[in-house]
Amino acid sequence: MASRMALEDSGFIKDVSNINYEKNLENRVRELEIELSMLKEIIAKYREELEYYKSQVEKLMAPPLIEATVIEVLDDERALVKSSSGPTLIVRILETIDKSKLKPGTSVALNQRGSTIVEILPRSEDPYVQAFEVIEKPNISYDDIGGLEQQIQELREAIELPLKNPHIFKILGIEPPKGVLLYGPPGCGKTLLAKAIAHETNATFIRLVASELAQKFIGEGARIVREVFELARKKAPSIILIDEIDAIAARRIDVGTSGEREIHRTLTQLLAEMDGFNPLDNVKIIATTNRLDILDPAILRPGRFDKIIEIPLPNTRGRYEILKIHTRKMPLAEDVDLVKIAQITEGATGADLKAICVEAALKALRENRFIVSMEDFNYAIKKVIKNRYRPYAQILSNNITAVMMYQ
């Protein structure tokens, strides 16, 4: 007690209390400074969010821009454009726009209020047209096609050779063929040949059915044709396959409905793309049809389809080769004679022969057998030909009966 009183008299305890109080104040100040910095960060974050939402509200409230196509640049301040909404306009050019990029055909955005070019739009391709492009190569090769050796040779000379070795034609001083038209009965391998040529070349393969070019609105079919050829030039070397071209290339007549006139406009655009001012370069065209007799003469002349190749019904040797292709992985019994099958299927197409092979294998499967016999093939021939309602069905049936009696 006496010692504490002595310390108090000396002022020691009072000094210690002051020191502790100052430390507490310093700690509190540091805590407040940390808390203040955290609050500043929160305020900055909220300000960023506020600015973001303000910009989003401005975008939502801003009037839409109008798409247009430049027709002609009149001077540094004005341009003639075709608006997507219809009219052709003379509009102002925003000072920040790079005038050197404004060329005829360029897509631009117009301010709706002042009709001023405020942005140059990137070149975009129609998703409908992009869907025509086949990215993966077909797995069909020339070895999968039987009985068409001469047609394959002509197709390779007209399509494959110019794409792989274009210098050969320059040496000879001639222009390579632009297109090939394949015609013949259904099921004889026209589309199969086109797939094989796409497999053998490293070209971009663009496939479309001609009926897809027959559009509802005026000018849409011609626009699709134009954009398909633009896509092909951009992706060159490329091959355009137009399947069943008779859907749009039928012989033109003077009178007709509005729909027929629209198809004629689409055909005119196709003719212009094939033999117009824009060169096709490394773009080749293959078309298929089974109605050569109704095609317009304008599309058949040289310079458009330089080669017209007939894909006929296979003869006996061709049918034998097709049967070999479709049965090469099939377990066959010893009594199966592909030569006899080829002889008794006179008039059958390649598609018919494939269906016969499949039907024969299914019959064996139904009977819990994994080897296909000649009896299965005879059954399949009768069933397939009967289902096709061919005029030679009775002849085939008689031929099969004769062969069985001969055996």
Summary of the structure (lengths in Angstrom):
residues: 407
radius of gyration: 38.4
end to end distance: 137.7
largest distance: 143.1
contacts: 1153
relative contact order: 0.08
helix: 52%
strand: 15%
